[in-house]
Amino acid sequence: MDRSFRAWLKPRLIDGTYFGFIVEDDGKPIAGIGLMELSWPPHPLHQDDGRRGMS
């Protein structure tokens, strides 16, 4: 899985559709999250933005 995930992840990091955040406390990481932007069809509440996020 490691090799397959890295191959999948690299182009998404480059194009910005996958990104993450790390929270630090006194310079030590204490939490993190990776987020993926998905292309999504228009919705009545979001007619002009076809993006959704998935964590």
N, C-alpha and C positions, 0 to 999 in steps of 0.2 A: 504494500500500500504506500509506503514512503515514497518510492520512486514514481509511482503513478500519480500520487497527490502532488508532488513537486512539479511534474510535467504539466498537470492541470493548472496549478496555481500560478506559475511564472507568467504566462501571458495575461492573466487577470490582474496581477499586481502591476504589470506594465501599463495596461489600459485603464486601470483605476476602478474596475468593477469589483475588486476584492480589496479590502483594506481593514486595518485593525487599530486598536487602541490598547495601551497598557497603562494601568494606574500604578503609580509608585508612592511609597511612603518612606521618606528619608532615603531615597535612592534605591530602594528595594522594590521589585515588582510584587504587587499584591493581588492584581486582577488583570484580566485581559479579555478581549473579545475580537473575533473576526467577523466581518460583515460582507455580504455579497449583494451586489445590486443586480436585480433581475429585470429583464424586459417584460412588460406586462401590458395587456390590452387596456384601452381606455375604460374608465369606470364612471358612472354618473357623478360620483363625488370628486373624481380626479380626471376630468376630461382632457386636460392638456398635458398631463405628465404620465407617461407610460412606464415609470420606474417603480419598483418596490424593493424593499430591503429584506434580507433574510439573515438571521444570525445563527 
